[in-house]
């Protein structure tokens, strides 16, 4: 136990004193979370801009639609010029019973939305003027869906990426540095078991991961970002720990074959960065081509991302733990076994 405490303390102090490690493990992922969280905070809530000229039931109805931002213009020519300049996607002009719609040809999506809105308002106004009851009934009701806001999607993914980076970089580079400085060789000759060295490194990596989770989730739940955890968030803890162990195993493998710290850093970059982009850390992988989604299934970060999302923000039950937990555990066992077979105590 004394050796375990000493080794854990030495590894922890080494990490805290390494300013570059602190930046890449804490500050860089946190920068992504803050920047993306602020940039996409109001995504999906933008209103449709429509210019209006004149007055009448159609113009008044458009101004009352919550998703429409109606901009009043004094003249028809001024409004049309704004459409030509690309400032607004369309304008509605009403003069008595005459309603005109002018829209930009460059943005087909916005034009289609505006045409549907104006056409629907005109039809509804015409029916109201006749005084006849509508023949067809229409019922609209809001339902909850499984879509996520930006901060809900980004927080589990960036936290998983940060834990993966800390596990691979911290473990791989640390063991290479200790091997070069003959620290591992001295430990092998000392009355310290390999399991003690391994568990002390795992303990430090777990401590770093917990600090990352507290920092990231704490900031994401601030009112400026608005993350809300679901009632099943404790089920994310097993996924979190298994994910940390999986990337610790990768770091151990990197540290086993890399001969220099530069080589270990480069190998870690090659592993982590492509995996982050192909595992849905920054954008939904569901929109990628089918073959790319299939490739992403082999990455442990994909399953850690999915598992963390399922429990932190989607509120899924314990049955959703089986797939990501089983894959991460299997990955840890296989890669960890290979890493221990290739591990070297010295450079010879």
Beta strands, then each sheet from edge to edge (+ up, - down):
strand 1: 48-55
strand 2: 68-73
strand 3: 90-95
strand 4: 98-103
sheet 1: 2+ 1+ 3+ 4-
end
